[in-house]
């Protein structure tokens, strides 16, 4: 199933953006 992988990638992108804002 590709849904969990997509959600994981999306969450990773959010974390990356947050780390850039910090």
Backbone as a chain_set.jsonl record, in Angstrom:
{"seq": "XXXXXXXXXXXXXXXXXXXXXX", "coords": {"N": [[0.859, -1.214, 0.0], [0.568, 2.207, -0.846], [-0.24, 4.416, 0.52], [0.52, 4.876, 3.345], [3.266, 5.365, 2.953], [3.222, 7.712, 1.419], [2.021, 9.46, 3.234], [3.988, 9.451, 5.163], [6.088, 10.645, 3.777], [4.958, 13.159, 3.348], [4.678, 14.09, 5.984], [7.36, 14.162, 6.64], [8.236, 16.201, 4.984], [6.908, 18.363, 6.172], [8.172, 18.418, 8.673], [10.769, 19.034, 7.825], [10.393, 21.6, 6.749], [9.629, 22.927, 9.077], [11.968, 22.724, 10.544], [13.577, 24.343, 9.036], [12.4, 26.791, 9.51], [12.937, 27.171, 12.168]], "CA": [[0.0, 0.0, 0.0], [1.415, 3.4, -0.969], [-0.761, 5.531, 1.318], [1.382, 5.174, 4.496], [4.524, 5.948, 2.484], [2.949, 9.092, 1.016], [1.794, 10.245, 4.454], [5.279, 9.594, 5.831], [6.853, 11.64, 3.028], [4.338, 14.457, 3.595], [5.039, 14.491, 7.34], [8.786, 14.474, 6.621], [8.361, 17.524, 4.379], [6.478, 19.336, 7.176], [9.243, 18.511, 9.67], [11.891, 19.718, 7.192], [10.034, 23.014, 6.68], [9.649, 23.462, 10.438], [13.371, 22.835, 10.953], [14.123, 25.507, 8.341], [11.86, 27.989, 10.152], [13.543, 27.31, 13.489]], "C": [[0.885, 1.249, 0.0], [0.947, 4.559, -0.092], [0.137, 5.85, 2.519], [2.694, 5.834, 4.07], [4.322, 7.417, 2.109], [2.758, 9.971, 2.251], [3.117, 10.481, 5.168], [6.116, 10.664, 5.136], [6.297, 13.04, 3.29], [4.729, 14.977, 4.974], [6.511, 14.887, 7.399], [9.003, 15.87, 6.031], [7.978, 18.604, 5.387], [7.579, 19.528, 8.216], [10.425, 19.285, 9.098], [11.618, 21.228, 7.133], [10.094, 23.654, 8.061], [11.09, 23.663, 10.892], [14.003, 24.049, 10.272], [13.639, 26.793, 9.007], [12.521, 28.23, 11.506], [14.882, 28.049, 13.389]], "O": [[1.844, 1.331, 0.767], [1.644, 5.567, 0.033], [0.49, 7.015, 2.7], [3.18, 6.749, 4.735], [5.15, 8.266, 2.439], [3.269, 11.089, 2.31], [3.356, 11.56, 5.71], [6.767, 11.481, 5.788], [7.059, 13.996, 3.438], [5.069, 16.15, 5.129], [6.88, 15.822, 8.109], [9.845, 16.629, 6.51], [8.634, 19.643, 5.46], [7.887, 20.656, 8.6], [11.023, 20.104, 9.796], [12.499, 22.034, 7.43], [10.554, 24.787, 8.206], [11.403, 24.655, 11.55], [14.863, 24.71, 10.854], [14.377, 27.777, 9.064], [12.647, 29.375, 11.939], [15.545, 28.263, 14.404]]}, "num_chains": 1, "name": "protein.A"}
